[in-house]
Amino acid sequence: MLQLTPQMRIYLAVQPVDFRCGIDGLARICRRTLDTDPFSGVLFVFRNRRGTALKILIYDGQGFWLCMKRFSKGKLSWWPDRTDPICHLTVSKLHILLWNGNPESVVIPADFREVA
């Protein structure tokens, strides 16, 4: 089972990717474009060119998980516009993004104490 916890590191790939890519193709993008080890346990979030779907890739120690969400109606309402290849997200902001919200416009209370 895949569980999102506050301790997770979440990297959002800013540039859209070809969604014909499977696990190996996305792991290659992690290595070459994002300069990150796909076996590190980081949760990677990718979007397609049209902004109608998201893919999540994560390695759990025994194998890769590849999850996809295609929006039934419309496109993503928010995506970072940056020159950096990676944008860091918190779990709460990922939840907002998965519901097609704008994580930057929502006020989320600060954690009482940082989770290591």
Phi and psi in degrees as a GROMACS rama.xvg file:
@    title "Ramachandran Plot"
@    xaxis  label "Phi"
@    yaxis  label "Psi"
@TYPE xy
-98.143  126.712  LEU-2
-127.381  133.193  GLN-3
-91.3775  121.765  LEU-4
-122.142  157.53  THR-5
-61.7979  -21.0819  PRO-6
-78.7955  -12.7409  GLN-7
-67.9577  141.835  MET-8
-93.0554  129.151  ARG-9
-122.75  121.73  ILE-10
-113.504  128.299  TYR-11
-102.834  121.417  LEU-12
-76.6352  116.998  ALA-13
-67.4656  -41.6011  VAL-14
-79.5416  137.639  GLN-15
-64.6815  153.776  PRO-16
-122.453  162.524  VAL-17
-74.7691  117.626  ASP-18
-77.9077  3.20881  PHE-19
-74.6439  -15.1723  ARG-20
-67.0932  137.967  CYS-21
-101.834  -151.423  GLY-22
-60.4533  -49.2024  ILE-23
-64.2755  -40.9712  ASP-24
-65.3541  -41.8011  GLY-25
-70.6673  -36.1846  LEU-26
-63.3766  -36.9084  ALA-27
-64.4722  -40.5876  ARG-28
-63.7855  -39.536  ILE-29
-58.5863  -45.6434  CYS-30
-69.6465  -51.4557  ARG-31
-83.6645  -45.9115  ARG-32
-89.0602  -43.611  THR-33
-90.4551  -8.28904  LEU-34
53.7965  45.2239  ASP-35
-135.669  144.174  THR-36
-74.9525  118.382  ASP-37
-67.3565  -15.3141  PRO-38
-90.1731  8.03054  PHE-39
-81.4626  -7.22228  SER-40
89.4147  1.58288  GLY-41
-71.4341  141.949  VAL-42
-91.6024  120.973  LEU-43
-103.852  135.032  PHE-44
-116.466  129.07  VAL-45
-124.354  153.994  PHE-46
-125.052  156.999  ARG-47
-85.313  171.926  ASN-48
-63.8029  -35.7808  ARG-49
-81.0152  -12.3463  ARG-50
75.1606  24.7557  GLY-51
-103.267  -3.50345  THR-52
-151.878  155.907  ALA-53
-126.393  148.31  LEU-54
-125.947  142.302  LYS-55
-120.184  131.118  ILE-56
-123.156  130.34  LEU-57
-150.063  144.136  ILE-58
-104.07  128.292  TYR-59
-106.376  12.3801  ASP-60
101.249  -24.2076  GLY-61
-116.241  -18.9772  GLN-62
174.058  177.882  GLY-63
-91.5302  145.381  PHE-64
-106.36  135.592  TRP-65
-128.558  114.687  LEU-66
-116.646  146.066  CYS-67
-134.248  139.961  MET-68
-126.35  123.572  LYS-69
-110.114  126.999  ARG-70
-72.8148  131.969  PHE-71
-67.9551  -29.5845  SER-72
-142.617  129.301  LYS-73
81.5851  -168.191  GLY-74
-124.453  173.342  LYS-75
-58.8006  133.159  LEU-76
-84.3957  -14.9943  SER-77
-145.513  141.966  TRP-78
-156.619  139.612  TRP-79
-64.0531  142.586  PRO-80
-113.264  86.2572  ASP-81
-134.399  165.144  ARG-82
-90.6182  -21.8793  THR-83
-67.2265  145.291  ASP-84
-73.7955  -20.3599  PRO-85
-125.441  141.386  ILE-86
-121.539  130.997  CYS-87
-87.0912  137.558  HIS-88
-125.933  154.529  LEU-89
-93.6262  166.847  THR-90
-62.0964  -41.4521  VAL-91
-63.9695  -37.4667  SER-92
-71.2063  -32.7749  LYS-93
-64.9487  -41.7014  LEU-94
-58.0514  -43.2263  HIS-95
-63.3426  -43.8294  ILE-96
-63.0517  -40.1858  LEU-97
-65.5508  -23.0694  LEU-98
-94.887  16.2147  TRP-99
62.7394  36.8863  ASN-100
-101.958  177.907  GLY-101
-104.608  105.429  ASN-102
-65.1328  -20.6539  PRO-103
-83.4938  -19.4693  GLU-104
-94.0035  -10.0553  SER-105
-92.9616  133.351  VAL-106
-88.5199  117.06  VAL-107
-111.384  126.602  ILE-108
-59.7493  144.887  PRO-109
-66.4297  149.809  ALA-110
-64.744  143.782  ASP-111
-61.263  -38.4575  PHE-112
-149.705  135.995  ARG-113
-59.3775  137.669  GLU-114
-94.1126  122.847  VAL-115
